[in-house]
Amino acid sequence: MRNKVLNSLKLIVFVITFYAFFQLHSTRNSNITEDLDLIIGESSNFPAHWVGTIDVDKNIPILILAGHADSQGLAGAGTPGEAVDKFGLNPMHPGISDELFWNLKLQESIVKIGKKKGLNINSYDPGIRNIDDANDPRTNWSVGRKFAKRGGYAIEIHFDAYGKYGVGSGLIPPFSTRPNKIDESIAKIFGRFPILFRGGLGAPRRQIRILEIGKLEGLLEENLRNVKTRQKTIKLLANEIVQAFLNGII
């Protein structure tokens, strides 16, 4: 009888200790999304000397593209993220990279919040996840290029690769158009890449900006995957991007 009582007490102490640890861990993870700098981590440290000085009309059309939305199963599918590639967790959705999964979630949130704030903002999703020809009229690049040629502001959302494979957060401006005040506003929050990063990427060569939110690893990825902090994290990121748009227009 005495042993049973002792074992019961040990079990109770264990349960209480485990519960306290779990609550502390959950609370810490729930609050961490309030600190943007801590969430997105390091920004690009490549030398970038451009400054966005061109004025932007307050009614400028804005198009949000989800990076890799048309290249799943191809070489440019986007990063699987640290959780999947390094730690063996299941992908967020079968058939697409975790980066695209989060790109699409953030794209939706940016447009929703942007419309509420009065921006002339929309999104494009090709719906077809594998388009072999980069110049196919249905690709992000083709639609974004046409949009930019008509005077719109096209930007493609990305999460960078984890670890040594990635660089960090930052904006890559368009290749042959001078950066404007929206570009500058975004760069002040997320950092900036050189215009000729990696010799000039496909999107910037088509006048489409690229925004790297941050490496898909660590606290950023943990808070995206944690169901308790997921929506809060996405909304935090979307709000920062929308506010950067607002700060950059006349």
DOGUBA-810760 format. One line per 3 residues: number of its first residue (from 1); their letters; for each residue x, y, z of C-alpha. Coordinates in nm, 3 decimals. Example, Ala and Ser with C-alpha at 12.3 -4.5 7.8 and 13.67 -1.06 7.14 Angstrom:
1> as> 1.230,-0.450,0.780  1.367,-0.106,0.714
//
This chain:
1> mrn> 0.000,0.000,0.000  0.280,0.236,0.095  0.457,0.173,-0.238
4> kvl> 0.135,0.241,-0.429  0.089,0.574,-0.254  0.454,0.666,-0.321
7> nsl> 0.425,0.574,-0.688  0.105,0.775,-0.717  0.275,1.079,-0.567
10> kli> 0.566,1.042,-0.808  0.324,1.027,-1.098  0.139,1.337,-0.979
13> vfv> 0.466,1.531,-0.941  0.574,1.422,-1.291  0.243,1.527,-1.446
16> itf> 0.250,1.867,-1.272  0.612,1.928,-1.378  0.544,1.825,-1.737
19> yaf> 0.233,2.043,-1.754  0.422,2.346,-1.617  0.700,2.296,-1.871
22> fql> 0.449,2.258,-2.154  0.264,2.574,-2.054  0.588,2.771,-2.030
25> hst> 0.703,2.647,-2.370  0.365,2.722,-2.529  0.350,3.070,-2.379
28> rns> 0.700,3.148,-2.499  0.616,3.036,-2.852  0.286,3.226,-2.847
31> nit> 0.454,3.555,-2.756  0.756,3.530,-2.983  0.560,3.642,-3.289
34> edl> 0.541,3.996,-3.151  0.910,4.058,-3.233  0.946,4.089,-3.611
37> dli> 1.326,4.115,-3.609  1.358,3.804,-3.397  1.113,3.613,-3.617
40> ige> 1.263,3.691,-3.959  1.621,3.664,-3.838  1.921,3.790,-4.029
43> ssn> 1.887,4.004,-4.340  2.105,4.003,-4.649  2.459,4.124,-4.586
46> fpa> 2.549,4.159,-4.954  2.656,4.514,-5.042  2.356,4.695,-5.190
49> hwv> 2.385,5.066,-5.258  2.054,5.139,-5.430  1.804,5.379,-5.274
52> gti> 1.438,5.400,-5.375  1.360,5.765,-5.446  1.093,5.761,-5.718
55> dvd> 0.751,5.884,-5.602  0.459,5.640,-5.625  0.096,5.735,-5.681
58> kni> -0.135,5.633,-5.397  -0.359,5.443,-5.639  -0.082,5.242,-5.803
61> pil> -0.204,4.887,-5.883  -0.016,4.629,-5.674  0.011,4.261,-5.771
64> ila> 0.118,4.000,-5.516  0.268,3.681,-5.658  0.350,3.364,-5.460
67> gha> 0.699,3.250,-5.550  0.726,2.903,-5.712  0.349,2.876,-5.766
70> dsq> 0.409,2.747,-6.119  0.726,2.539,-6.073  0.649,2.251,-5.838
73> gla> 0.817,1.929,-5.940  1.069,2.130,-6.140  1.412,2.266,-6.047
76> gag> 1.261,2.581,-5.898  1.013,2.431,-5.651  1.134,2.641,-5.358
79> tpg> 1.286,2.535,-5.029  1.131,2.245,-4.836  1.239,2.423,-4.518
82> eav> 1.451,2.308,-4.229  1.171,2.112,-4.060  1.118,1.883,-4.359
85> dkf> 1.463,1.867,-4.512  1.674,1.853,-4.197  1.447,1.715,-3.926
88> gln> 1.224,1.488,-4.133  0.885,1.637,-4.047  0.595,1.591,-4.288
91> pmh> 0.543,1.862,-4.551  0.260,2.105,-4.482  0.080,1.987,-4.797
94> pgi> 0.158,1.692,-5.024  0.279,1.778,-5.371  0.411,2.129,-5.301
97> sde> 0.712,2.265,-5.118  0.665,2.414,-4.774  0.787,2.745,-4.913
100> lfw> 0.502,2.759,-5.163  0.255,2.660,-4.890  0.359,2.963,-4.682
103> nlk> 0.396,3.190,-4.988  0.031,3.126,-5.073  -0.088,3.180,-4.716
106> lqe> 0.101,3.508,-4.690  -0.012,3.621,-5.036  -0.375,3.579,-4.933
109> siv> -0.325,3.767,-4.606  -0.140,4.058,-4.768  -0.419,4.114,-5.021
112> kig> -0.693,4.084,-4.760  -0.530,4.333,-4.523  -0.421,4.562,-4.809
115> kkk> -0.776,4.594,-4.943  -0.903,4.682,-4.596  -0.638,4.955,-4.578
118> gln> -0.752,5.100,-4.910  -0.474,4.975,-5.137  -0.538,4.894,-5.502
121> ins> -0.406,4.544,-5.451  -0.472,4.199,-5.599  -0.305,3.861,-5.638
124> ydp> -0.244,3.611,-5.914  -0.217,3.233,-5.884  -0.164,3.031,-6.204
127> gir> -0.337,2.732,-6.042  -0.120,2.502,-6.254  0.174,2.396,-6.040
130> nid> 0.405,2.280,-6.319  0.458,2.506,-6.620  0.777,2.408,-6.802
133> dan> 0.813,2.721,-7.015  0.904,3.031,-6.813  0.756,3.246,-7.091
136> dpr> 0.420,3.068,-7.093  0.158,3.346,-7.059  0.019,3.177,-6.746
139> tnw> 0.337,3.191,-6.538  0.402,3.436,-6.254  0.676,3.595,-6.460
142> svg> 0.464,3.649,-6.770  0.167,3.793,-6.580  0.391,4.003,-6.357
145> rkf> 0.586,4.136,-6.652  0.270,4.254,-6.832  0.141,4.407,-6.510
148> akr> 0.466,4.599,-6.454  0.477,4.721,-6.818  0.133,4.878,-6.761
151> ggy> 0.272,5.075,-6.469  0.179,4.841,-6.185  0.391,4.730,-5.890
154> aie> 0.450,4.354,-5.912  0.618,4.173,-5.625  0.683,3.803,-5.568
157> ihf> 0.684,3.669,-5.211  0.947,3.414,-5.107  1.092,3.245,-4.801
160> day> 1.466,3.187,-4.829  1.642,2.851,-4.796  1.753,2.747,-4.448
163> gky> 2.105,2.737,-4.309  2.407,2.795,-4.533  2.191,2.760,-4.845
166> gvg> 2.006,3.084,-4.779  2.103,3.448,-4.733  1.822,3.597,-4.525
169> sgl> 1.552,3.857,-4.564  1.553,4.146,-4.805  1.414,4.302,-5.122
172> ipp> 1.559,4.245,-5.469  1.453,4.546,-5.679  1.371,4.546,-6.052
175> fst> 1.658,4.515,-6.298  1.619,4.811,-6.534  1.374,5.039,-6.354
178> rpn> 1.490,5.275,-6.081  1.374,5.163,-5.735  1.082,5.363,-5.597
181> kid> 0.972,5.471,-5.251  0.777,5.148,-5.190  1.098,4.955,-5.260
184> esi> 1.281,5.175,-5.013  1.009,5.137,-4.751  1.017,4.757,-4.775
187> aki> 1.397,4.752,-4.767  1.404,4.953,-4.444  1.206,4.676,-4.276
190> fgr> 1.339,4.359,-4.439  1.678,4.460,-4.576  1.803,4.487,-4.933
193> fpi> 1.978,4.269,-5.189  2.193,4.409,-5.472  2.008,4.462,-5.798
196> lfr> 2.239,4.216,-5.976  2.209,3.946,-5.709  2.333,3.621,-5.868
199> ggl> 2.381,3.801,-6.196  2.023,3.921,-6.216  1.734,3.686,-6.142
202> gap> 1.447,3.607,-6.378  1.179,3.801,-6.191  1.372,4.129,-6.148
205> rrq> 1.476,4.110,-6.515  1.101,4.121,-6.587  1.055,4.420,-6.351
208> iri> 0.908,4.203,-6.075  1.042,4.266,-5.727  1.135,3.970,-5.504
211> lei> 1.082,3.991,-5.130  1.264,3.730,-4.925  1.079,3.721,-4.592
214> gkl> 1.352,3.528,-4.413  1.510,3.185,-4.395  1.256,2.905,-4.353
217> egl> 1.409,2.779,-4.030  1.424,2.835,-3.655  1.169,3.061,-3.488
220> lee> 1.013,3.176,-3.814  0.933,2.823,-3.926  0.841,2.706,-3.575
223> nlr> 0.588,2.983,-3.539  0.443,2.918,-3.882  0.403,2.546,-3.811
226> nvk> 0.270,2.592,-3.456  -0.111,2.603,-3.486  -0.125,2.839,-3.186
229> trq> 0.094,3.103,-3.350  0.048,3.038,-3.723  -0.223,3.292,-3.803
232> kti> -0.068,3.549,-3.573  0.268,3.513,-3.748  0.121,3.533,-4.098
235> kll> -0.084,3.837,-4.001  0.220,4.005,-3.844  0.424,3.959,-4.162
238> ane> 0.137,4.068,-4.385  0.073,4.380,-4.176  0.439,4.481,-4.199
241> ivq> 0.438,4.443,-4.577  0.112,4.633,-4.619  0.237,4.911,-4.392
244> afl> 0.551,4.934,-4.603  0.330,4.983,-4.912  0.138,5.257,-4.733
247> ngi> 0.455,5.429,-4.616  0.593,5.429,-4.969  0.301,5.588,-5.153
250> i> 0.221,5.957,-5.175
//
